[in-house]
Every structure is written in structure tokens, then in C-alpha cells.
Amino acid sequence: MSKSDIPAQPAGPSAADTARINGLIAHLENELDNIPADAPGAQDLRDEIAALKESLQLPEFDSYRIAGSLHGIRGILEKGKQTVVGEIAHDSTLLLDISRMLGL
């Protein structure tokens, strides 16, 4: 497999999208603050959000790592649908918005 066979990663979000993405992540964190800290999945969700924020701060845009974090967050929300953590996902399009702005 040559380098030309490997799909190129997106260049990363624009400055405007980065600001909006940070706002959406903050909104997700605020939603998480409204549930008990010991709720099933709450700490896992906090950890995935922290991983996403860390990935977005890297000097080089890493779409694979960011997509992994978004997938992890989505998985926790799906797994916890019947719990308090799942309530965050009911009317939330945050992950879709973030993914779209990142070109993922």
C-alpha cells in the first residue's frame, strides 16, 4: 500500500467551527453536570469528553482519534439510554453537529 492509497485526513475545522465545537462540548458538559456524579456511565462520559477535548487541542488534526472519541461518547449515550446519562441524548444533536463541523 502506497501513501497515495491512504485516504487523506481532513484539514481540520475552521476557526469559527472550532469556537462552535467548543461551545457544543461545553453544552454537553453542562448537561452532564445536571446528573448525579455516581450515575451509571457518568464517569465514562466525562472521560470521553475529556479525551475529545484533548484530541481537539493537539497541534496536528487527528480525525481518527477525534472520531474515536465521538464514537465512544455516542456508545455511552446509547448504552445508557434507559438511565439518567441517556437523558442527555434524547434531544441532543450535539455529536452530529460536532462531527459535521469536523468533516467526519
C-alpha positions in Angstrom: 0.0 0.0 0.0 1.5 3.3 -1.0 0.9 6.6 0.6 -1.5 7.6 -2.2 -3.7 4.7 -1.3 -4.2 6.0 2.2 -7.1 8.5 2.4 -6.1 12.0 3.5 -7.3 13.3 6.8 -9.5 16.4 6.8 -7.6 19.6 7.3 -9.5 20.4 10.4 -12.2 22.8 11.4 -12.2 26.5 10.6 -11.7 28.9 13.5 -15.5 29.6 13.5 -16.3 25.9 13.6 -13.7 25.4 16.4 -15.4 28.0 18.5 -18.8 26.4 17.8 -17.5 22.9 18.6 -16.1 24.2 21.9 -19.5 25.7 22.7 -21.2 22.4 21.9 -18.8 20.5 24.1 -19.4 23.0 26.9 -23.1 22.4 26.5 -22.6 18.7 26.7 -20.6 19.2 29.9 -23.3 21.4 31.4 -25.9 18.7 30.6 -23.6 16.2 32.3 -23.3 18.4 35.4 -27.0 18.1 35.9 -26.9 14.3 36.5 -25.5 12.6 39.7 -21.8 12.0 39.6 -22.3 8.4 40.5 -24.9 7.7 37.8 -24.0 4.6 35.7 -21.9 5.8 32.8 -21.4 9.3 34.1 -17.7 9.0 34.7 -17.1 7.2 31.5 -18.9 10.0 29.7 -16.7 12.6 31.5 -13.6 10.7 30.5 -14.6 10.5 26.8 -15.4 14.2 26.8 -12.0 14.9 28.3 -10.4 12.7 25.6 -12.3 14.6 22.9 -11.2 18.0 24.2 -7.6 16.8 24.4 -7.8 15.5 20.8 -9.1 18.8 19.6 -6.2 20.6 21.3 -3.5 18.6 19.6 -1.3 20.7 17.2 -2.0 18.3 14.3 -5.6 17.5 13.5 -6.2 13.7 14.0 -9.6 12.8 12.6 -9.2 9.2 13.6 -8.6 10.0 17.3 -11.4 12.5 17.3 -13.8 10.2 15.6 -12.9 7.5 18.2 -13.8 9.9 21.0 -17.1 10.9 19.3 -17.9 7.2 18.8 -17.1 6.5 22.5 -19.4 9.3 23.6 -22.2 8.0 21.3 -21.7 4.5 22.6 -22.0 5.6 26.2 -25.1 7.6 25.5 -26.7 4.7 23.6 -25.8 2.1 26.2 -27.3 4.4 28.9 -30.5 5.2 27.1 -32.6 3.9 29.9 -30.6 5.7 32.6 -30.0 9.3 33.6 -27.0 9.5 31.3 -29.2 8.6 28.4 -31.4 11.6 29.0 -28.7 13.8 27.6 -29.1 12.1 24.2 -32.9 12.4 23.9 -33.0 15.8 22.2 -29.3 16.2 21.6 -27.8 16.6 18.1 -24.6 17.8 19.6 -22.5 14.8 18.4 -23.9 15.1 14.9 -23.2 18.8 14.8 -19.6 18.3 16.0 -19.0 15.5 13.5 -20.4 17.6 10.7 -18.2 20.6 11.5 -15.2 18.4 11.7 -15.9 16.8 8.3 -16.3 13.4 9.9 
